[in-house]
Amino acid sequence: MKVETNFPPLERVLDISVIVPVLDRDDGAEQVWRLYREVLTQMGRSFEFIFVLDGAHPDYASALERIAAADDRVHVIALNRPFGEAACVQEGTRHARGETLLLMPAYLQVSPESIRLLLDESAAADVVAGVRDRRKDKPISRLRGWWFNALAHAAGSRFDDPGCTARAVKRRVFDELQLQDDQQFFLPVLAERLGFSVRQVLLPQADADRRFRAHRPTDYIRRVMDIVALAFMIRFMHKPFRFFGSIGAVLVMLGTLLGLYILAQRQFQDIALADRPALLLTVLFIVLGIQIAAVGLMAEIVIFTRHRSTPAYRIDKIVGRPEKG
């Protein structure tokens, strides 16, 4: 991982660090930086920009170098190859000096004025997740967004529009939350699972974001796999035996019932057990059920032995702490 830094000393604390991951889609470095900067300047808050390049983006990097030369509040980090948006966010967070981290895309997904709404809501929440107002969006884009929303809700998330990556996050959230792969889409639900306060706010969608956007078939497959992983993390991360054990118990029960049925046929109808596919299916159900349940039991043992020191809760505050002794 290659990191270009022109960072002032980290002990100097700012109000806001704007982290902009640069991946495959962008609307031009200068335009995005100028529009975001104008809103922050009008708010009178101290801020910095951290652009994180996910791999080689020579034209974008050249534009950022010109911007950084004219504004010492702009910093650039370049990863030596693509690692994904989650890695960009984590690396930008590591170098950020702001008390509030403003995660904004490198393209105009929401109106720049949305920054005000995000920061206003962040005064009373650890994480503020943006939700695009997509009433004027293309029908196919709205349908695609509805599908993504429905799957995320089925997995256990209560937040809308996971594809909107405009968020305001308190620094302390990333002290406990480690994003991996494409988990940045589900940052709000992961933060809430750790006990942080999370709000969502409706933001005006940028005109540029209403253009038709084609996605590769592999992108849809990856999103479905991410949602399946999210469902498991939300519901069964601390109790995996409940998930695998339930599946194993159902298979064992089916195998047992099928075995009793063919045994009754042998006893009362004189139907031979030999060469019957039902007998093989009975054995398969029972053996497979036991194996799946054993996987859940082993996962439970691993979690118990390796993560006993990691609490599944957070203390909000303590009032009137009693004296010992």
Secondary structure, DSSP 8 states (H G I E B T S, - for coil): ---------TTS-EEEEEEEEE-S--S-HHHHHHHHHHHHHHHT--EEEEEEE-S--HHHHHHHHHHHHH-TTEEEEE-SS---HHHHHHHHHHH--EEEEEE--SS-SB-TTHHHHHHHHGGG-SEEEEEEE-TTS-HHHHHHHHHHHHHHHHHT---S-TT---EEEETTHHHH----TTGGGGHHHHHHHTT--EEEEEEEB-GGGGS-----HHHHHHHHHHHHHHHHHHHHSS-HHHHHHHHHHHHHHHHHHHHHHHHHHHHHS----TT-HHHHHHHHHHHHHHHHHHHHHHHHHHHHHHSTTS-S-------S-----
